[in-house]
Amino acid sequence: MAVYLIADVKVTDDAWISDYAANVHDIVHNHGGKYLSRSGNITTIEGEELGTTLLALLEFPSKEAVQAFVNDPAYAKYRQARQAGSISRFHIIDDTDVAGTIPYLPKG
């Protein structure tokens, strides 16, 4: 079962972005993860716009791999810089269907 990390970020100071973008990919990869998207091209089509500047979608082999990435000492300085220069929400979701009606997804 794959799990996904969704990073929902509102940048308040962009000083951290270039260093983060240049280095965090390798740390993600070290934990079996990969970026599926890291985009600032966000269009809200329903509901209240949240002011998000960046959305990233990452795939990992397990929730434990996500936790290992987030807690990796090599990631600490990048996490601190991002937190200082943004309002960030990170979410972990799995590849299940809560209703259980999509035949190719396990019921969650």
Residue, then its C-alpha position, 0 to 999 in steps of 0.5 A: m500500500a502506498v501512502y502520500l504526503i500532501a504538503d500545503v504551504k503558504v509562503t511568507d518569506d521565500a528565502w528558504i525555497s531555493d535551498y529546500a528545492a535543491n536538497v530535500h528531493d535527495i532526502v525524500h528519495n533516501h526514504g523510498g519517496k518520490y515527488l509526484s508534483r511540486s507546483g505553485n500553479i494552484t486554481t481553487i475550483e470549489g470552496e474558499e481559497l486558502g491562500t496556498t502558494l505551493l502544493a507538493l504531492l509525494e509518494f512513499p512506500s509506508k507511513e513509517a517511511v514518511q515519518a522517517f523522512v520528516n524526522d531525518p536529522a538531515y532534513a531538520k534544517y530544511r524543515q526549520a527554514r520552511q516553518a520559519g518562512s511559511i505556514s505549512r500543513f502536511h497531511i498523510i493519506d493512503d490509497t484507500d477508498v473510505a466508501g469502499t465502492i471503487p473496485y481498484l482501491p482497498k476499502g479504508 
